[in-house]
């Protein structure tokens, strides 16, 4: 039985290990995703409610983090990272973490979540090229890999270049 819950301080060491192992086999990885999480937790862009773990077989098998970004004058979200232990990949755990994160983000009033990743994977949970919403990356990236999902409707137009937390080093 899969349980998804908010991460707590007792999870930090296990989450560090999960992220490190998950990205060892990733097609695209900076190799420091686990350290990015440590740094983001200390930043003003960290949202504890959007730092989630997936538990199965009495251990953490997956992790997702959404942090604050800016699009123009608006505070929105970036999904990064999402990591699942290799043994537990391709079982729908990542999708469940994303969906739970989106539900919480909607309740918190965010309008968009952006992600840099595989268009084949993230399109399955509703992400489309961010350019369709007038949202642009602050770096060169193939259009199909820089994606966004609209979480809540808004009367204002939220467009522009994304400004990440300084911890991303962008």
Secondary structure, DSSP 4 states (H G I P E B T S, - for coil): --EEEE--GGGHHHHHHHHHHHHHT-SS--S-HHHHHHHHHTSTTEEEEEEEEEEETTEEEEEEEEEEEEETTEEEEEEEEEEE-GGGTTSSHHHHHHHHHHHHHHHTT--EEEEES-HHHHGGGT-EEGGGGTEE-SS---GGGEEEEE-S--SS---EEEE--GGG--
